[in-house]
C-alpha cells in the first residue's frame, strides 16, 4: 500500500488515501474525508511506483 496526499477538488483540503500498488491502473469513487463529496480517483502505477494520479469531482 502507498499513502498519497492530494487536494480535494471540492473543498481544497489536503487529504490522504492508501493506494494499492499491485494494480497498475484503476478507477474508483471515494468520498472526501473532510466534506464527504464523491471523488473519482485514478491512480496509475508502474513497477509499484506512482506515475500518475487524478482526483476529479463528480457532478451531483
C-alpha positions in Angstrom: 0.0 0.0 0.0 1.1 3.5 -0.8 -0.1 6.7 1.0 -0.8 9.6 -1.3 -1.7 13.2 -0.3 -3.7 15.4 -2.6 -6.2 18.3 -2.6 -10.0 17.6 -2.6 -11.5 19.1 -5.8 -14.5 20.3 -3.8 -13.2 21.8 -0.5 -9.4 22.1 -1.5 -8.4 20.5 1.8 -5.4 18.2 1.7 -6.4 14.6 2.3 -4.6 11.3 2.0 -5.6 7.9 0.7 -4.0 4.5 0.8 -3.5 3.2 -2.8 -3.0 -0.4 -3.8 0.3 -0.6 -5.8 -0.3 -4.1 -7.1 -2.9 -2.9 -9.6 -1.3 -0.8 -12.4 -4.4 1.3 -13.3 -7.7 1.6 -11.5 -10.6 4.0 -11.2 -13.0 4.2 -8.3 -15.1 6.6 -6.3 -14.2 7.6 -2.7 -15.8 10.2 -0.5 -13.6 13.1 0.8 -12.9 12.6 4.5 -13.5 16.3 5.1 -16.5 17.4 3.0 -17.9 13.9 2.1 -18.3 14.7 -1.6 -17.6 11.9 -4.1 -14.2 12.0 -5.8 -13.3 9.8 -8.8 -9.8 8.5 -8.1 -7.5 7.2 -10.9 -4.0 6.2 -9.7 -1.5 4.7 -12.2 1.4 2.6 -11.1 4.4 1.1 -12.9 6.7 -1.3 -11.1 4.8 -0.4 -7.9 5.8 3.3 -8.3 3.1 6.0 -8.7 3.4 7.5 -12.2 0.1 9.3 -12.4 -2.8 10.4 -10.2 -6.1 12.1 -11.0 -8.7 13.2 -8.5 -11.8 14.6 -10.2 -15.1 15.9 -8.8 -18.4 14.2 -9.8 -21.3 16.4 -10.6 -24.1 15.7 -8.1 
